[in-house]
């Protein structure tokens, strides 16, 4: 791996040997990024790993960020894996697999760096995979089928909130104005 010029601040993205930094940057523009969150049951991470394996995605980069707990290990084939890696598949699909937690006191700075990278990478769509304990669901959601799409938005007037309404997705209680009516 070698350092990639897309880095900012105290985090660095390093590209895999044989991967052109310029070609990688060009392929991200207009693409789709899936990014799991470390959450209840690691559902997002497991879904991302399944997607990476099923789509036979290629690891093209990894992030070295002081906010991410430094973890390294080998998979079943003996390939070294790190805490935050970027995979690329066909058709403009990418997965930013996060296998290590962010240090609590550095969460805001990490989010700023990742957000900056997302903007500079010019992905057309960014999809976050996460899971929540059932205690955050509303009563009527607990009675529904298990296959649900629920989201949280930061503010009522945000662009993401408008998009959620447009897609007719369910807002979780406390997630920017959604929730059960009184």
Beta strands, then each sheet from edge to edge (+ up, - down):
strand 1: 2-3
strand 2: 11-15
strand 3: 32-36
strand 4: 58-65
strand 5: 72-74
strand 6: 80-82
strand 7: 84-88
strand 8: 93-98
strand 9: 125-129
strand 10: 150-151
strand 11: 170-171
sheet 1: 1+ 2- 4+ 7- 8+ 3+ 9+
sheet 2: 5+ 6-
sheet 3: 10+ 11+
end
